[in-house]
């Protein structure tokens, strides 16, 4: 046997499978069983997680009212499905004029899902709920924080319009007019351009002596405003 030393030949010849298995067989079996157990556990966990996600998705799809949405939130805490259910629950309260309940649901979303892609919608909803309740100073502060925190976010124009409305409601006419002018200047093409112009015109008529020069009216068609109701972007 070329390339094989006599020592190697003696080792092979002296190897006794029965003796080796007697000394090491138990360890080999134990290790094999452990590996198999881990594999089974991982498979079972993945299957359970998949089934749970399917049940959660089905529950969310079937939830159409406050109670069913609350049940989804409670049954699947800290999950993506619960996050969506909570935001839908808040919007449902808002549309029903239940602004305190809506604000509480938006606040819970902010607390539980601070890094969620829809966090701006929840923050906007909190501010809108305060505005609807007549807490204009608090609402304006919240709108202003959204603008400062997300200057390029999808909620920035809604927040700027909200802050301007609150200034108007607080009787701070010059601040409101200036805010509307800034929206007209920087927000051309945004859905809020037409509303900003109309509110600026109304303020100018009601406060002729305080009105600065009239800004240019929107030249292109824009979407109508949805008021204070927070906008939730379409999910892909």
N, C-alpha and C positions, 0 to 999 in steps of 0.2 A: 504494500500500500504506500505509494510514493507520496511524499509531502506530509506524512503523518509520523510523529515521533513514537518511539516505543512506549514512552510514558502515557501518551494519549491512548494507545492501543490497550495498555493495561487498565486504564481508567474505564474504558468502554467494556472491556471483558469483565471487570470486577463490579460493574453496575448491576444491582439487583432490584428490579422493579417492585417486587413484593416488599422488600425492606424499605425502599424509598417511600412507597405508598403508606406503609405502616407508620413511618415517622412524620410524613408531611401531608398525607391524604386529608386529614381532618381540616388542616389549615386551608388547603385548596378548595375543599367543599364549602367551608365557611365563607371564604372570599367570593366564590362564585354565587352563593346564595345572596350575599350582601349586594353584589352588583345587580343581580336580577331583581332584588327587592327595590332598589333605587330606581331602576328602569320602569318597573311596574308603577311605582308611586308617581313618577314624573308623568307617565302616560295617563294615569288616572286623574291627576291634577289638571292636566291640559284638557282632558275630556270634560271634566267638571266645569272648568272655566269657560269652555266653549258653550256648553249647555246653559250655564248661568247667563252668559252674554246674550244668547238667543232668547231666553226667557225675559231678560230685562228689556231687550229691544221690542219684543212683542208687547210687553206691559206698557211701554211708552207709546207705542203705536195705537194702542187701544184706549189710552188715557185721554179723555175729552172734557173732564170737569175737575173742579178743585179737589174733591176727595180722591179721585183716581190718581191724580198727579202727586198729591201728598203721599199716597201709598207707595208710589214708585220711588220717591225721594227717601222714604223710610226703609223700604225693602232693599235698596241698592245704594247704601251710603258711600259717599266719596267716589262714585263711579261717574263715567262720562254720561251715562243715561240719566243718573240722578241730577247732574248739572243741567242737562237740557230740560228735564222735567221741572226743576226749580225755576228756571228762567221762564218757561212757559206758564208756570203757576203764577209768577209775579205779573207777567203781562196780562194774564186772565183777570187777576184782581184789579189791575189798573183799568182795563177796558170796562169793568163792571162798576167803576167809580169807587172801589174799595182801596183808597190810596194809602191808608195806614198799613193794611195787610200787604199791599204791593211793596211798599217801602221796606217792610220787615223781610219779605222774601228776597228782594234785591240785596239787602244787607247780608242775609245769610249766604247768598251766592258769593258775595265779595269776601266774606270771612272764610268760606270753605274752598273757594276756587280762585284764589288771588292771581294765579298765573294762567287762567283759562283764556283762550283766544277771544271769548265774548265778555271779558271783564269790563270793557268800555260800555257795553250795552247795559250791564248791571249798574254801573256807576251813573250812567245817564238816567236810568230808571229811578234810582234813588233821588237824584236831583229833581226829576220831573214830578215825582210823588210829593216832595216837599213843596214844589211850586203849586201843584194842584191843591194842596192843603192850605195854601196861603202863607206858608213860611218862606217868604220871598228872599229875605236876607240869607238864610241858611241855604236855600236853593241856589242863589247866585254864587255863594261861596263854593258850593259843590261843582257847579258848572265851570267856574273859573279854575278849579283844581284839575278838572278833566282837560281843559285847554292847555294848562301848564304841563301836565304829565304826559299828554299824548298829542303834541302839536301837529303831528302828521297822521294821527289816527283817524279811523273812519267815523268817529263820533264828534270830531272837533267842531264841525260847522253847526251841528245840532246843539252842542254845548255853548257855542258863541251866541247863537240865536237865543237860547234859554237865558243866558246871562243878560243879554240886552232886554229881553222881555221883563226880567225881574227888576232891572234898573228902571224901566218904564213904570212898572207897577209900584215901585218904591218912590216914585215922583222925581227921580233923578233924570230929568229930561235930557240935559246936555250929554250926560254919559250914555244914555240910550241912543240918542241921535248919532253920536260919534261911533258907537259900536255898530249900528246899522250901516253907516258909511264905510266902515272898515270891512264889513262883510261884503258890501257891494263892490268895493275896490279889489279885495283879495280873493273873493269867492265867486268870481265870474264863472258861470256854467254850473254852479252848485245848485241843488234843489231848493236852497234857501234864498237864492238871489231875489226872486220875485217877491217873497214875503218880506224880506228886508226892505225892499224899495217901497212896498205898500205901507208898511208900518212907519217908515221914515216920512212918507207923504202925510199920513194921518197926524203924526206928531207935529209936522210943520204947520198944518192947518190949525191945530188946536193951540199951538204955541208959536204964532207967527213972529213975534218979536225976538224969540230965542232961536229961530231956525237959521242955520248957515245956508250958504248957496246950495241950490238943489243939485244933487248928484245925477249922473247920467242914468237913465232908466235902462233896465235890461233889454238887450237887443235880440236875444234868442229865447225860444220857448224853454221853459223850465218846468219841472214837476211841481205839482201843488204841495204845500206843506202838510205834514201829518200832525202838526201841533206839537204838544209836549210828549206824546207817546214815544218812548225810546225805540229806535230802529235797530233791528237785529239783522245783520247781513246774512245773505243766503249761504248755507253751508254746502260745500261740495261733497 
